[in-house]
C-alpha cells in the first residue's frame, strides 16, 4: 500500500500520505493523465488520446482524500456499492463548479476556468463546453490544459495575434508551473457538445530579449508558413489533429 500511496498522492513538492476513505461514498471524478504515469497499471483507466498505436493520454478516476487522491482500481469495482458510486463520475464532473475569468487583455477573447482540482477535466462536461462557446460567441473552441488545475480557452476562429498569444501562454504554463502536475503539451479542439480532437502542435513559442526589445520566436521541425508566407494556425491544427477516443 505504501507504494500506491506515493503514486496516488496529489501533485506538489511534498504530497502527504493518503487517508483511508469510504470509496462507496466519496465522489468519483475523471482525471486526464499522461499514459506514462506509473499508477496507470494499478487504476481503472480508459484511453483518451492515442497516437502511433499506444495511448498518450488516459482517463483515470480519483477520489479526494484530503491532500491526496485515491484512485478507483479494478478490484474496487468488484464491490457493487463502490461500482455504483464510480458510475456517477459523469454527473459529478458535470456538477463540479466553475467560473470563467475574462481578462481585458486581447479584448476578452481568451477565458480561464482554472484553480481547482478538477478544473482541467471540466472539458469532459458538455454543459461546460456549451457555456464556453456561448461566452466566446463561437461554435468551436481551443482548450489549453497543460497542467493540473489549468484551463484556458479561446475561439478556434480567432485571428493570428490572438492565437499566437494563446499558444505562447499555453507553452509558458506547460514549462514553468512546477507545482501542478504536467498533463500534456497538446491542445484540444471542441464544439459545444464534446472534445473532438487533440492537437500536437509541432512547434513551440518562446520569448527572448534583444537590444531591449522582446520578441517571440518559434522552434519547429516543420514548415509553419502557408503559400502566402504566413502562419495559419487553423491549418496547422487541421493537419496535426487526432481524434479523442474516450
Steps between C-alpha positions, in 0.01 A plus 500: 500500500792737567606490133148580386473785746810659350363453150156634577585810703395841365771680308723742687838521669399285800174315450395330827385142539145413400234462765263204500164603355160342441532425130128436464418854623774746398422650156693361202629733227678440169860614470714536187845346546810448293483128415859460623389574857614206713162463667322423173560126536331499842197721427187463291583694185380559146693632197434865417759588235680232302780592260707239322320197641551560873315731741651843563230615741260297713202571726523372857255546788617660827327558830605786728669386822583844633841602375532186288303287257392139501425349161237247406667165432365191320465323835290790634243434228440150639311677778152588372466809721835640385416419138168685528682800647764488224231499230395852611825655374339676201230654717767608749719680243190659347411644840855602597490881537681736265521870431646665193761770540513736202812721514485826305818417312428383144155661531370221718535245221686258728330364812618296797324244719779386726619461855313196633599132507276396210498824298687336212247217482202733457578459129330158535171673591276595204331773708840662565592490131166656407552775757851571368373520142224737609745716697722536192211513252642217291413148384851362552766550767866427568583381851835517675532262798877446526504450878264400778261779604564702183239560231527779240260531207461707185298482180636279223426782257712772663751710307873438486602735784244360744597140425871578516450650846285200601760246393782700659314495834433128451870425470583718801254302713631170365864587576502713811234402755699257713229453766229355277536162332569500127217367283589566136671734256212440258191722479142383449234607251134474600154609393210574733440130574832314515877506465562385145877511452834526672766695312876446527593849379841416356650829612583695815501873564762672714558860606848650481653843553742668260616860521227579750226361274293191577416269211325169454687223321382162372687172529383222269607224265204577271432767241257734675436737212223470242503598131462865602808480723282530810436275800147360489431345840171347389674322211769369737236365738307334217819337376611368841170414671423153632159386626441446869369151568341515846 
